[in-house]
Amino acid sequence: MKQLRIFFIISYFIMALNFLIFSFSGISIAEQTSLKDCISNCSQKQQICSNINADKRMCDVEFKSCVDACKKSEEESLSTPQQGSNKNLKPM
């Protein structure tokens, strides 16, 4: 009986740990995929530009500015606080 109790306690602990790991792991994955999607969109635009224009340097400059814009928007989204986080604060 004592072994069964220990087994349930250990299994409950493992399930709770897995729940915490998997529930919070999606946050960082979502941020990474949005940046990767933006950069892949920039590379598609670069390929289209390369097919249209003979000057590849112009396409490279466009690609670099697009990637910089992606990184800047990602940094801004990480640095700005969520609007709902101030709802629980009480005024002085």
HTML snippet that shows the backbone in 3Dmol.js (N, CA, C, O; Angstrom):
<script src="https://3Dmol.org/build/3Dmol-min.js"></script>
<div id="view" style="width:600px;height:400px;position:relative"></div>
<script>
const pdb = `
ATOM      1  N   MET A   1       0.817  -1.196   0.000  1.00  0.00           N
ATOM      2  CA  MET A   1       0.000   0.000   0.000  1.00  0.00           C
ATOM      3  C   MET A   1       0.864   1.265   0.000  1.00  0.00           C
ATOM      4  O   MET A   1       0.558   2.254  -0.666  1.00  0.00           O
ATOM      5  N   LYS A   2       1.946   1.195   0.767  1.00  0.00           N
ATOM      6  CA  LYS A   2       2.833   2.338   0.857  1.00  0.00           C
ATOM      7  C   LYS A   2       3.530   2.590  -0.490  1.00  0.00           C
ATOM      8  O   LYS A   2       3.737   3.741  -0.875  1.00  0.00           O
ATOM      9  N   GLN A   3       3.888   1.523  -1.198  1.00  0.00           N
ATOM     10  CA  GLN A   3       4.517   1.667  -2.503  1.00  0.00           C
ATOM     11  C   GLN A   3       3.557   2.278  -3.512  1.00  0.00           C
ATOM     12  O   GLN A   3       3.971   3.068  -4.361  1.00  0.00           O
ATOM     13  N   LEU A   4       2.295   1.924  -3.430  1.00  0.00           N
ATOM     14  CA  LEU A   4       1.284   2.479  -4.330  1.00  0.00           C
ATOM     15  C   LEU A   4       1.124   3.976  -4.084  1.00  0.00           C
ATOM     16  O   LEU A   4       0.983   4.755  -5.026  1.00  0.00           O
ATOM     17  N   ARG A   5       1.147   4.364  -2.838  1.00  0.00           N
ATOM     18  CA  ARG A   5       1.038   5.789  -2.495  1.00  0.00           C
ATOM     19  C   ARG A   5       2.235   6.575  -3.038  1.00  0.00           C
ATOM     20  O   ARG A   5       2.066   7.660  -3.593  1.00  0.00           O
ATOM     21  N   ILE A   6       3.440   6.028  -2.879  1.00  0.00           N
ATOM     22  CA  ILE A   6       4.646   6.680  -3.387  1.00  0.00           C
ATOM     23  C   ILE A   6       4.586   6.777  -4.906  1.00  0.00           C
ATOM     24  O   ILE A   6       4.974   7.795  -5.481  1.00  0.00           O
ATOM     25  N   PHE A   7       4.095   5.711  -5.566  1.00  0.00           N
ATOM     26  CA  PHE A   7       3.972   5.723  -7.017  1.00  0.00           C
ATOM     27  C   PHE A   7       3.040   6.844  -7.482  1.00  0.00           C
ATOM     28  O   PHE A   7       3.353   7.543  -8.445  1.00  0.00           O
ATOM     29  N   PHE A   8       1.906   7.022  -6.814  1.00  0.00           N
ATOM     30  CA  PHE A   8       0.972   8.087  -7.191  1.00  0.00           C
ATOM     31  C   PHE A   8       1.556   9.474  -6.949  1.00  0.00           C
ATOM     32  O   PHE A   8       1.332  10.383  -7.749  1.00  0.00           O
ATOM     33  N   ILE A   9       2.284   9.647  -5.883  1.00  0.00           N
ATOM     34  CA  ILE A   9       2.902  10.946  -5.595  1.00  0.00           C
ATOM     35  C   ILE A   9       3.938  11.275  -6.660  1.00  0.00           C
ATOM     36  O   ILE A   9       3.978  12.400  -7.159  1.00  0.00           O
ATOM     37  N   ILE A  10       4.770  10.311  -7.010  1.00  0.00           N
ATOM     38  CA  ILE A  10       5.792  10.544  -8.026  1.00  0.00           C
ATOM     39  C   ILE A  10       5.162  10.808  -9.383  1.00  0.00           C
ATOM     40  O   ILE A  10       5.594  11.710 -10.101  1.00  0.00           O
ATOM     41  N   SER A  11       4.149  10.033  -9.742  1.00  0.00           N
ATOM     42  CA  SER A  11       3.504  10.238 -11.041  1.00  0.00           C
ATOM     43  C   SER A  11       2.789  11.589 -11.091  1.00  0.00           C
ATOM     44  O   SER A  11       2.791  12.242 -12.135  1.00  0.00           O
ATOM     45  N   TYR A  12       2.186  12.014 -10.002  1.00  0.00           N
ATOM     46  CA  TYR A  12       1.539  13.329  -9.952  1.00  0.00           C
ATOM     47  C   TYR A  12       2.573  14.440 -10.128  1.00  0.00           C
ATOM     48  O   TYR A  12       2.328  15.413 -10.841  1.00  0.00           O
ATOM     49  N   PHE A  13       3.722  14.294  -9.481  1.00  0.00           N
ATOM     50  CA  PHE A  13       4.795  15.281  -9.599  1.00  0.00           C
ATOM     51  C   PHE A  13       5.302  15.362 -11.039  1.00  0.00           C
ATOM     52  O   PHE A  13       5.530  16.457 -11.552  1.00  0.00           O
ATOM     53  N   ILE A  14       5.477  14.230 -11.683  1.00  0.00           N
ATOM     54  CA  ILE A  14       5.951  14.204 -13.075  1.00  0.00           C
ATOM     55  C   ILE A  14       4.925  14.830 -14.006  1.00  0.00           C
ATOM     56  O   ILE A  14       5.296  15.580 -14.909  1.00  0.00           O
ATOM     57  N   MET A  15       3.645  14.542 -13.808  1.00  0.00           N
ATOM     58  CA  MET A  15       2.604  15.144 -14.653  1.00  0.00           C
ATOM     59  C   MET A  15       2.549  16.654 -14.464  1.00  0.00           C
ATOM     60  O   MET A  15       2.391  17.392 -15.437  1.00  0.00           O
ATOM     61  N   ALA A  16       2.674  17.119 -13.237  1.00  0.00           N
ATOM     62  CA  ALA A  16       2.655  18.559 -12.981  1.00  0.00           C
ATOM     63  C   ALA A  16       3.866  19.242 -13.614  1.00  0.00           C
ATOM     64  O   ALA A  16       3.747  20.338 -14.162  1.00  0.00           O
ATOM     65  N   LEU A  17       5.013  18.605 -13.538  1.00  0.00           N
ATOM     66  CA  LEU A  17       6.217  19.159 -14.146  1.00  0.00           C
ATOM     67  C   LEU A  17       6.082  19.218 -15.661  1.00  0.00           C
ATOM     68  O   LEU A  17       6.455  20.220 -16.271  1.00  0.00           O
ATOM     69  N   ASN A  18       5.560  18.176 -16.274  1.00  0.00           N
ATOM     70  CA  ASN A  18       5.334  18.184 -17.728  1.00  0.00           C
ATOM     71  C   ASN A  18       4.337  19.257 -18.132  1.00  0.00           C
ATOM     72  O   ASN A  18       4.515  19.914 -19.158  1.00  0.00           O
ATOM     73  N   PHE A  19       3.303  19.440 -17.346  1.00  0.00           N
ATOM     74  CA  PHE A  19       2.324  20.480 -17.644  1.00  0.00           C
ATOM     75  C   PHE A  19       2.957  21.856 -17.634  1.00  0.00           C
ATOM     76  O   PHE A  19       2.677  22.671 -18.514  1.00  0.00           O
ATOM     77  N   LEU A  20       3.803  22.131 -16.655  1.00  0.00           N
ATOM     78  CA  LEU A  20       4.465  23.430 -16.580  1.00  0.00           C
ATOM     79  C   LEU A  20       5.425  23.643 -17.738  1.00  0.00           C
ATOM     80  O   LEU A  20       5.491  24.734 -18.304  1.00  0.00           O
ATOM     81  N   ILE A  21       6.165  22.608 -18.085  1.00  0.00           N
ATOM     82  CA  ILE A  21       7.130  22.737 -19.184  1.00  0.00           C
ATOM     83  C   ILE A  21       6.413  22.995 -20.492  1.00  0.00           C
ATOM     84  O   ILE A  21       6.794  23.901 -21.234  1.00  0.00           O
ATOM     85  N   PHE A  22       5.382  22.221 -20.793  1.00  0.00           N
ATOM     86  CA  PHE A  22       4.714  22.355 -22.078  1.00  0.00           C
ATOM     87  C   PHE A  22       3.804  23.580 -22.155  1.00  0.00           C
ATOM     88  O   PHE A  22       3.566  24.090 -23.250  1.00  0.00           O
ATOM     89  N   SER A  23       3.304  24.053 -21.057  1.00  0.00           N
ATOM     90  CA  SER A  23       2.433  25.221 -21.111  1.00  0.00           C
ATOM     91  C   SER A  23       3.217  26.507 -21.349  1.00  0.00           C
ATOM     92  O   SER A  23       2.694  27.430 -21.973  1.00  0.00           O
ATOM     93  N   PHE A  24       4.446  26.594 -20.874  1.00  0.00           N
ATOM     94  CA  PHE A  24       5.239  27.803 -21.053  1.00  0.00           C
ATOM     95  C   PHE A  24       6.211  27.724 -22.217  1.00  0.00           C
ATOM     96  O   PHE A  24       6.815  28.737 -22.569  1.00  0.00           O
ATOM     97  N   SER A  25       6.383  26.577 -22.816  1.00  0.00           N
ATOM     98  CA  SER A  25       7.330  26.457 -23.914  1.00  0.00           C
ATOM     99  C   SER A  25       6.790  27.088 -25.190  1.00  0.00           C
ATOM    100  O   SER A  25       7.584  27.469 -26.051  1.00  0.00           O
ATOM    101  N   GLY A  26       5.493  27.215 -25.350  1.00  0.00           N
ATOM    102  CA  GLY A  26       4.900  27.783 -26.553  1.00  0.00           C
ATOM    103  C   GLY A  26       5.148  29.268 -26.707  1.00  0.00           C
ATOM    104  O   GLY A  26       5.068  29.791 -27.819  1.00  0.00           O
ATOM    105  N   ILE A  27       5.446  29.957 -25.629  1.00  0.00           N
ATOM    106  CA  ILE A  27       5.655  31.401 -25.689  1.00  0.00           C
ATOM    107  C   ILE A  27       6.899  31.725 -26.492  1.00  0.00           C
ATOM    108  O   ILE A  27       6.841  32.548 -27.407  1.00  0.00           O
ATOM    109  N   SER A  28       8.001  31.111 -26.179  1.00  0.00           N
ATOM    110  CA  SER A  28       9.234  31.409 -26.900  1.00  0.00           C
ATOM    111  C   SER A  28       9.195  30.874 -28.319  1.00  0.00           C
ATOM    112  O   SER A  28       9.788  31.472 -29.216  1.00  0.00           O
ATOM    113  N   ILE A  29       8.519  29.771 -28.540  1.00  0.00           N
ATOM    114  CA  ILE A  29       8.404  29.219 -29.886  1.00  0.00           C
ATOM    115  C   ILE A  29       7.632  30.170 -30.777  1.00  0.00           C
ATOM    116  O   ILE A  29       7.988  30.352 -31.941  1.00  0.00           O
ATOM    117  N   ALA A  30       6.595  30.770 -30.257  1.00  0.00           N
ATOM    118  CA  ALA A  30       5.798  31.703 -31.061  1.00  0.00           C
ATOM    119  C   ALA A  30       6.611  32.928 -31.453  1.00  0.00           C
ATOM    120  O   ALA A  30       6.497  33.410 -32.580  1.00  0.00           O
ATOM    121  N   GLU A  31       7.424  33.436 -30.542  1.00  0.00           N
ATOM    122  CA  GLU A  31       8.246  34.593 -30.869  1.00  0.00           C
ATOM    123  C   GLU A  31       9.281  34.253 -31.931  1.00  0.00           C
ATOM    124  O   GLU A  31       9.538  35.059 -32.824  1.00  0.00           O
ATOM    125  N   GLN A  32       9.874  33.079 -31.845  1.00  0.00           N
ATOM    126  CA  GLN A  32      10.886  32.700 -32.814  1.00  0.00           C
ATOM    127  C   GLN A  32      10.278  32.469 -34.182  1.00  0.00           C
ATOM    128  O   GLN A  32      10.872  32.842 -35.194  1.00  0.00           O
ATOM    129  N   THR A  33       9.105  31.862 -34.230  1.00  0.00           N
ATOM    130  CA  THR A  33       8.505  31.583 -35.533  1.00  0.00           C
ATOM    131  C   THR A  33       8.061  32.861 -36.220  1.00  0.00           C
ATOM    132  O   THR A  33       8.131  32.947 -37.446  1.00  0.00           O
ATOM    133  N   SER A  34       7.608  33.856 -35.471  1.00  0.00           N
ATOM    134  CA  SER A  34       7.196  35.096 -36.120  1.00  0.00           C
ATOM    135  C   SER A  34       8.395  35.801 -36.756  1.00  0.00           C
ATOM    136  O   SER A  34       8.272  36.361 -37.845  1.00  0.00           O
ATOM    137  N   LEU A  35       9.537  35.779 -36.100  1.00  0.00           N
ATOM    138  CA  LEU A  35      10.746  36.372 -36.667  1.00  0.00           C
ATOM    139  C   LEU A  35      11.217  35.573 -37.877  1.00  0.00           C
ATOM    140  O   LEU A  35      11.624  36.152 -38.884  1.00  0.00           O
ATOM    141  N   LYS A  36      11.164  34.253 -37.784  1.00  0.00           N
ATOM    142  CA  LYS A  36      11.573  33.411 -38.916  1.00  0.00           C
ATOM    143  C   LYS A  36      10.642  33.610 -40.097  1.00  0.00           C
ATOM    144  O   LYS A  36      11.092  33.643 -41.242  1.00  0.00           O
ATOM    145  N   ASP A  37       9.345  33.743 -39.831  1.00  0.00           N
ATOM    146  CA  ASP A  37       8.396  33.984 -40.922  1.00  0.00           C
ATOM    147  C   ASP A  37       8.675  35.314 -41.610  1.00  0.00           C
ATOM    148  O   ASP A  37       8.605  35.411 -42.835  1.00  0.00           O
ATOM    149  N   CYS A  38       8.988  36.326 -40.831  1.00  0.00           N
ATOM    150  CA  CYS A  38       9.272  37.645 -41.390  1.00  0.00           C
ATOM    151  C   CYS A  38      10.540  37.602 -42.249  1.00  0.00           C
ATOM    152  O   CYS A  38      10.577  38.175 -43.337  1.00  0.00           O
ATOM    153  N   ILE A  39      11.563  36.928 -41.761  1.00  0.00           N
ATOM    154  CA  ILE A  39      12.814  36.846 -42.519  1.00  0.00           C
ATOM    155  C   ILE A  39      12.633  35.999 -43.778  1.00  0.00           C
ATOM    156  O   ILE A  39      13.202  36.319 -44.821  1.00  0.00           O
ATOM    157  N   SER A  40      11.853  34.930 -43.693  1.00  0.00           N
ATOM    158  CA  SER A  40      11.611  34.131 -44.895  1.00  0.00           C
ATOM    159  C   SER A  40      10.812  34.933 -45.922  1.00  0.00           C
ATOM    160  O   SER A  40      11.006  34.772 -47.127  1.00  0.00           O
ATOM    161  N   ASN A  41       9.919  35.793 -45.445  1.00  0.00           N
ATOM    162  CA  ASN A  41       9.185  36.682 -46.349  1.00  0.00           C
ATOM    163  C   ASN A  41      10.148  37.656 -47.025  1.00  0.00           C
ATOM    164  O   ASN A  41       9.995  37.958 -48.208  1.00  0.00           O
ATOM    165  N   CYS A  42      11.129  38.144 -46.288  1.00  0.00           N
ATOM    166  CA  CYS A  42      12.144  39.035 -46.867  1.00  0.00           C
ATOM    167  C   CYS A  42      12.967  38.313 -47.928  1.00  0.00           C
ATOM    168  O   CYS A  42      13.281  38.890 -48.969  1.00  0.00           O
ATOM    169  N   SER A  43      13.320  37.051 -47.671  1.00  0.00           N
ATOM    170  CA  SER A  43      14.116  36.312 -48.654  1.00  0.00           C
ATOM    171  C   SER A  43      13.311  36.031 -49.919  1.00  0.00           C
ATOM    172  O   SER A  43      13.863  36.006 -51.019  1.00  0.00           O
ATOM    173  N   GLN A  44      12.000  35.818 -49.760  1.00  0.00           N
ATOM    174  CA  GLN A  44      11.155  35.647 -50.952  1.00  0.00           C
ATOM    175  C   GLN A  44      11.104  36.937 -51.766  1.00  0.00           C
ATOM    176  O   GLN A  44      11.153  36.910 -52.996  1.00  0.00           O
ATOM    177  N   LYS A  45      11.007  38.057 -51.070  1.00  0.00           N
ATOM    178  CA  LYS A  45      11.018  39.342 -51.773  1.00  0.00           C
ATOM    179  C   LYS A  45      12.356  39.569 -52.481  1.00  0.00           C
ATOM    180  O   LYS A  45      12.393  40.140 -53.571  1.00  0.00           O
ATOM    181  N   GLN A  46      13.451  39.125 -51.866  1.00  0.00           N
ATOM    182  CA  GLN A  46      14.759  39.273 -52.482  1.00  0.00           C
ATOM    183  C   GLN A  46      14.850  38.435 -53.757  1.00  0.00           C
ATOM    184  O   GLN A  46      15.415  38.888 -54.752  1.00  0.00           O
ATOM    185  N   GLN A  47      14.309  37.235 -53.740  1.00  0.00           N
ATOM    186  CA  GLN A  47      14.327  36.393 -54.929  1.00  0.00           C
ATOM    187  C   GLN A  47      13.516  37.013 -56.063  1.00  0.00           C
ATOM    188  O   GLN A  47      13.921  36.972 -57.225  1.00  0.00           O
ATOM    189  N   ILE A  48      12.386  37.577 -55.715  1.00  0.00           N
ATOM    190  CA  ILE A  48      11.558  38.235 -56.726  1.00  0.00           C
ATOM    191  C   ILE A  48      12.291  39.447 -57.285  1.00  0.00           C
ATOM    192  O   ILE A  48      12.279  39.687 -58.493  1.00  0.00           O
ATOM    193  N   CYS A  49      12.927  40.206 -56.406  1.00  0.00           N
ATOM    194  CA  CYS A  49      13.688  41.382 -56.851  1.00  0.00           C
ATOM    195  C   CYS A  49      14.836  40.965 -57.757  1.00  0.00           C
ATOM    196  O   CYS A  49      15.116  41.635 -58.751  1.00  0.00           O
ATOM    197  N   SER A  50      15.497  39.874 -57.428  1.00  0.00           N
ATOM    198  CA  SER A  50      16.611  39.393 -58.250  1.00  0.00           C
ATOM    199  C   SER A  50      16.140  38.965 -59.637  1.00  0.00           C
ATOM    200  O   SER A  50      16.867  39.115 -60.618  1.00  0.00           O
ATOM    201  N   ASN A  51      14.935  38.437 -59.714  1.00  0.00           N
ATOM    202  CA  ASN A  51      14.396  38.030 -61.010  1.00  0.00           C
ATOM    203  C   ASN A  51      14.011  39.232 -61.872  1.00  0.00           C
ATOM    204  O   ASN A  51      14.078  39.171 -63.099  1.00  0.00           O
ATOM    205  N   ILE A  52      13.610  40.313 -61.226  1.00  0.00           N
ATOM    206  CA  ILE A  52      13.143  41.488 -61.966  1.00  0.00           C
ATOM    207  C   ILE A  52      14.294  42.419 -62.322  1.00  0.00           C
ATOM    208  O   ILE A  52      14.392  42.867 -63.464  1.00  0.00           O
ATOM    209  N   ASN A  53      15.164  42.714 -61.364  1.00  0.00           N
ATOM    210  CA  ASN A  53      16.227  43.702 -61.554  1.00  0.00           C
ATOM    211  C   ASN A  53      17.554  43.037 -61.909  1.00  0.00           C
ATOM    212  O   ASN A  53      17.862  41.941 -61.442  1.00  0.00           O
ATOM    213  N   ALA A  54      18.322  43.717 -62.736  1.00  0.00           N
ATOM    214  CA  ALA A  54      19.654  43.223 -63.094  1.00  0.00           C
ATOM    215  C   ALA A  54      20.678  43.570 -62.021  1.00  0.00           C
ATOM    216  O   ALA A  54      21.689  42.881 -61.884  1.00  0.00           O
ATOM    217  N   ASP A  55      20.425  44.641 -61.250  1.00  0.00           N
ATOM    218  CA  ASP A  55      21.357  45.083 -60.211  1.00  0.00           C
ATOM    219  C   ASP A  55      21.049  44.337 -58.912  1.00  0.00           C
ATOM    220  O   ASP A  55      20.044  44.616 -58.259  1.00  0.00           O
ATOM    221  N   LYS A  56      21.906  43.399 -58.539  1.00  0.00           N
ATOM    222  CA  LYS A  56      21.688  42.581 -57.339  1.00  0.00           C
ATOM    223  C   LYS A  56      21.985  43.366 -56.060  1.00  0.00           C
ATOM    224  O   LYS A  56      21.481  43.021 -54.991  1.00  0.00           O
ATOM    225  N   ARG A  57      22.795  44.415 -56.163  1.00  0.00           N
ATOM    226  CA  ARG A  57      23.119  45.200 -54.975  1.00  0.00           C
ATOM    227  C   ARG A  57      21.889  45.880 -54.411  1.00  0.00           C
ATOM    228  O   ARG A  57      21.729  45.976 -53.194  1.00  0.00           O
ATOM    229  N   MET A  58      21.016  46.352 -55.291  1.00  0.00           N
ATOM    230  CA  MET A  58      19.789  46.993 -54.838  1.00  0.00           C
ATOM    231  C   MET A  58      18.911  45.986 -54.085  1.00  0.00           C
ATOM    232  O   MET A  58      18.295  46.327 -53.076  1.00  0.00           O
ATOM    233  N   CYS A  59      18.859  44.763 -54.576  1.00  0.00           N
ATOM    234  CA  CYS A  59      18.073  43.723 -53.913  1.00  0.00           C
ATOM    235  C   CYS A  59      18.663  43.372 -52.549  1.00  0.00           C
ATOM    236  O   CYS A  59      17.925  43.118 -51.597  1.00  0.00           O
ATOM    237  N   ASP A  60      19.990  43.358 -52.453  1.00  0.00           N
ATOM    238  CA  ASP A  60      20.640  43.070 -51.181  1.00  0.00           C
ATOM    239  C   ASP A  60      20.356  44.162 -50.151  1.00  0.00           C
ATOM    240  O   ASP A  60      20.164  43.868 -48.971  1.00  0.00           O
ATOM    241  N   VAL A  61      20.330  45.405 -50.587  1.00  0.00           N
ATOM    242  CA  VAL A  61      20.016  46.515 -49.686  1.00  0.00           C
ATOM    243  C   VAL A  61      18.569  46.420 -49.214  1.00  0.00           C
ATOM    244  O   VAL A  61      18.276  46.655 -48.042  1.00  0.00           O
ATOM    245  N   GLU A  62      17.673  46.076 -50.123  1.00  0.00           N
ATOM    246  CA  GLU A  62      16.260  45.901 -49.759  1.00  0.00           C
ATOM    247  C   GLU A  62      16.105  44.767 -48.747  1.00  0.00           C
ATOM    248  O   GLU A  62      15.343  44.880 -47.786  1.00  0.00           O
ATOM    249  N   PHE A  63      16.829  43.681 -48.971  1.00  0.00           N
ATOM    250  CA  PHE A  63      16.766  42.534 -48.059  1.00  0.00           C
ATOM    251  C   PHE A  63      17.274  42.912 -46.677  1.00  0.00           C
ATOM    252  O   PHE A  63      16.661  42.560 -45.669  1.00  0.00           O
ATOM    253  N   LYS A  64      18.390  43.627 -46.626  1.00  0.00           N
ATOM    254  CA  LYS A  64      18.951  44.028 -45.332  1.00  0.00           C
ATOM    255  C   LYS A  64      18.004  44.960 -44.582  1.00  0.00           C
ATOM    256  O   LYS A  64      17.840  44.833 -43.369  1.00  0.00           O
ATOM    257  N   SER A  65      17.386  45.885 -45.290  1.00  0.00           N
ATOM    258  CA  SER A  65      16.448  46.788 -44.613  1.00  0.00           C
ATOM    259  C   SER A  65      15.205  46.033 -44.141  1.00  0.00           C
ATOM    260  O   SER A  65      14.641  46.352 -43.095  1.00  0.00           O
ATOM    261  N   CYS A  66      14.784  45.039 -44.910  1.00  0.00           N
ATOM    262  CA  CYS A  66      13.630  44.242 -44.505  1.00  0.00           C
ATOM    263  C   CYS A  66      13.941  43.431 -43.244  1.00  0.00           C
ATOM    264  O   CYS A  66      13.121  43.371 -42.329  1.00  0.00           O
ATOM    265  N   VAL A  67      15.120  42.808 -43.194  1.00  0.00           N
ATOM    266  CA  VAL A  67      15.526  42.029 -42.023  1.00  0.00           C
ATOM    267  C   VAL A  67      15.685  42.936 -40.808  1.00  0.00           C
ATOM    268  O   VAL A  67      15.295  42.564 -39.701  1.00  0.00           O
ATOM    269  N   ASP A  68      16.253  44.118 -41.008  1.00  0.00           N
ATOM    270  CA  ASP A  68      16.387  45.073 -39.901  1.00  0.00           C
ATOM    271  C   ASP A  68      15.019  45.487 -39.356  1.00  0.00           C
ATOM    272  O   ASP A  68      14.838  45.628 -38.147  1.00  0.00           O
ATOM    273  N   ALA A  69      14.061  45.679 -40.265  1.00  0.00           N
ATOM    274  CA  ALA A  69      12.710  46.035 -39.837  1.00  0.00           C
ATOM    275  C   ALA A  69      12.076  44.889 -39.054  1.00  0.00           C
ATOM    276  O   ALA A  69      11.365  45.123 -38.077  1.00  0.00           O
ATOM    277  N   CYS A  70      12.329  43.658 -39.477  1.00  0.00           N
ATOM    278  CA  CYS A  70      11.806  42.493 -38.745  1.00  0.00           C
ATOM    279  C   CYS A  70      12.381  42.434 -37.335  1.00  0.00           C
ATOM    280  O   CYS A  70      11.652  42.225 -36.365  1.00  0.00           O
ATOM    281  N   LYS A  71      13.685  42.617 -37.231  1.00  0.00           N
ATOM    282  CA  LYS A  71      14.334  42.566 -35.922  1.00  0.00           C
ATOM    283  C   LYS A  71      13.880  43.705 -35.028  1.00  0.00           C
ATOM    284  O   LYS A  71      13.703  43.521 -33.824  1.00  0.00           O
ATOM    285  N   LYS A  72      13.688  44.887 -35.612  1.00  0.00           N
ATOM    286  CA  LYS A  72      13.243  46.046 -34.837  1.00  0.00           C
ATOM    287  C   LYS A  72      11.827  45.829 -34.309  1.00  0.00           C
ATOM    288  O   LYS A  72      11.537  46.130 -33.151  1.00  0.00           O
ATOM    289  N   SER A  73      10.957  45.310 -35.154  1.00  0.00           N
ATOM    290  CA  SER A  73       9.581  45.065 -34.703  1.00  0.00           C
ATOM    291  C   SER A  73       9.545  43.971 -33.651  1.00  0.00           C
ATOM    292  O   SER A  73       8.715  44.017 -32.742  1.00  0.00           O
ATOM    293  N   GLU A  74      10.428  42.990 -33.757  1.00  0.00           N
ATOM    294  CA  GLU A  74      10.496  41.928 -32.748  1.00  0.00           C
ATOM    295  C   GLU A  74      10.974  42.491 -31.417  1.00  0.00           C
ATOM    296  O   GLU A  74      10.436  42.133 -30.369  1.00  0.00           O
ATOM    297  N   GLU A  75      11.978  43.366 -31.441  1.00  0.00           N
ATOM    298  CA  GLU A  75      12.473  43.976 -30.209  1.00  0.00           C
ATOM    299  C   GLU A  75      11.415  44.870 -29.573  1.00  0.00           C
ATOM    300  O   GLU A  75      11.274  44.895 -28.351  1.00  0.00           O
ATOM    301  N   GLU A  76      10.670  45.605 -30.397  1.00  0.00           N
ATOM    302  CA  GLU A  76       9.617  46.472 -29.869  1.00  0.00           C
ATOM    303  C   GLU A  76       8.499  45.659 -29.242  1.00  0.00           C
ATOM    304  O   GLU A  76       7.946  46.052 -28.215  1.00  0.00           O
ATOM    305  N   SER A  77       8.160  44.529 -29.849  1.00  0.00           N
ATOM    306  CA  SER A  77       7.091  43.709 -29.287  1.00  0.00           C
ATOM    307  C   SER A  77       7.522  43.063 -27.978  1.00  0.00           C
ATOM    308  O   SER A  77       6.684  42.810 -27.112  1.00  0.00           O
ATOM    309  N   LEU A  78       8.815  42.791 -27.820  1.00  0.00           N
ATOM    310  CA  LEU A  78       9.298  42.226 -26.571  1.00  0.00           C
ATOM    311  C   LEU A  78       9.445  43.274 -25.486  1.00  0.00           C
ATOM    312  O   LEU A  78       9.273  42.963 -24.307  1.00  0.00           O
ATOM    313  N   SER A  79       9.761  44.519 -25.855  1.00  0.00           N
ATOM    314  CA  SER A  79      10.013  45.553 -24.851  1.00  0.00           C
ATOM    315  C   SER A  79       8.742  46.242 -24.375  1.00  0.00           C
ATOM    316  O   SER A  79       8.729  46.784 -23.270  1.00  0.00           O
ATOM    317  N   THR A  80       7.677  46.243 -25.166  1.00  0.00           N
ATOM    318  CA  THR A  80       6.456  46.908 -24.752  1.00  0.00           C
ATOM    319  C   THR A  80       5.683  46.019 -23.795  1.00  0.00           C
ATOM    320  O   THR A  80       5.517  44.828 -24.062  1.00  0.00           O
ATOM    321  N   PRO A  81       5.201  46.577 -22.670  1.00  0.00           N
ATOM    322  CA  PRO A  81       4.424  45.763 -21.730  1.00  0.00           C
ATOM    323  C   PRO A  81       3.034  45.473 -22.293  1.00  0.00           C
ATOM    324  O   PRO A  81       2.511  46.212 -23.127  1.00  0.00           O
ATOM    325  N   GLN A  82       2.464  44.393 -21.817  1.00  0.00           N
ATOM    326  CA  GLN A  82       1.114  44.028 -22.239  1.00  0.00           C
ATOM    327  C   GLN A  82       0.121  45.018 -21.645  1.00  0.00           C
ATOM    328  O   GLN A  82       0.317  45.493 -20.526  1.00  0.00           O
ATOM    329  N   GLN A  83      -0.933  45.333 -22.374  1.00  0.00           N
ATOM    330  CA  GLN A  83      -1.924  46.294 -21.893  1.00  0.00           C
ATOM    331  C   GLN A  83      -2.718  45.732 -20.721  1.00  0.00           C
ATOM    332  O   GLN A  83      -3.114  46.485 -19.831  1.00  0.00           O
ATOM    333  N   GLY A  84      -2.953  44.445 -20.704  1.00  0.00           N
ATOM    334  CA  GLY A  84      -3.745  43.835 -19.639  1.00  0.00           C
ATOM    335  C   GLY A  84      -2.999  43.712 -18.336  1.00  0.00           C
ATOM    336  O   GLY A  84      -3.624  43.433 -17.313  1.00  0.00           O
ATOM    337  N   SER A  85      -1.679  43.908 -18.317  1.00  0.00           N
ATOM    338  CA  SER A  85      -0.914  43.728 -17.090  1.00  0.00           C
ATOM    339  C   SER A  85      -1.152  44.852 -16.092  1.00  0.00           C
ATOM    340  O   SER A  85      -0.907  44.654 -14.902  1.00  0.00           O
ATOM    341  N   ASN A  86      -1.619  46.023 -16.520  1.00  0.00           N
ATOM    342  CA  ASN A  86      -1.844  47.144 -15.610  1.00  0.00           C
ATOM    343  C   ASN A  86      -3.243  47.149 -15.019  1.00  0.00           C
ATOM    344  O   ASN A  86      -3.555  48.024 -14.212  1.00  0.00           O
ATOM    345  N   LYS A  87      -4.085  46.215 -15.386  1.00  0.00           N
ATOM    346  CA  LYS A  87      -5.458  46.200 -14.887  1.00  0.00           C
ATOM    347  C   LYS A  87      -5.536  45.894 -13.406  1.00  0.00           C
ATOM    348  O   LYS A  87      -6.436  46.388 -12.726  1.00  0.00           O
ATOM    349  N   ASN A  88      -4.609  45.085 -12.882  1.00  0.00           N
ATOM    350  CA  ASN A  88      -4.665  44.694 -11.488  1.00  0.00           C
ATOM    351  C   ASN A  88      -4.044  45.726 -10.568  1.00  0.00           C
ATOM    352  O   ASN A  88      -4.197  45.624  -9.350  1.00  0.00           O
ATOM    353  N   LEU A  89      -3.353  46.711 -11.105  1.00  0.00           N
ATOM    354  CA  LEU A  89      -2.737  47.725 -10.268  1.00  0.00           C
ATOM    355  C   LEU A  89      -3.763  48.764  -9.826  1.00  0.00           C
ATOM    356  O   LEU A  89      -4.611  49.199 -10.605  1.00  0.00           O
ATOM    357  N   LYS A  90      -3.662  49.148  -8.565  1.00  0.00           N
ATOM    358  CA  LYS A  90      -4.568  50.144  -8.023  1.00  0.00           C
ATOM    359  C   LYS A  90      -3.878  51.502  -8.003  1.00  0.00           C
ATOM    360  O   LYS A  90      -2.683  51.579  -7.717  1.00  0.00           O
ATOM    361  N   PRO A  91      -4.609  52.574  -8.300  1.00  0.00           N
ATOM    362  CA  PRO A  91      -3.986  53.902  -8.230  1.00  0.00           C
ATOM    363  C   PRO A  91      -3.674  54.274  -6.792  1.00  0.00           C
ATOM    364  O   PRO A  91      -4.301  53.768  -5.862  1.00  0.00           O
ATOM    365  N   MET A  92      -2.702  55.161  -6.613  1.00  0.00           N
ATOM    366  CA  MET A  92      -2.280  55.558  -5.261  1.00  0.00           C
ATOM    367  C   MET A  92      -3.241  56.539  -4.667  1.00  0.00           C
ATOM    368  O   MET A  92      -3.048  56.984  -3.536  1.00  0.00           O
TER     369      MET A  92
END
`;
const viewer = $3Dmol.createViewer("view");
viewer.addModel(pdb, "pdb");
viewer.setStyle({}, {cartoon: {color: "spectrum"}});
viewer.zoomTo();
viewer.render();
</script>
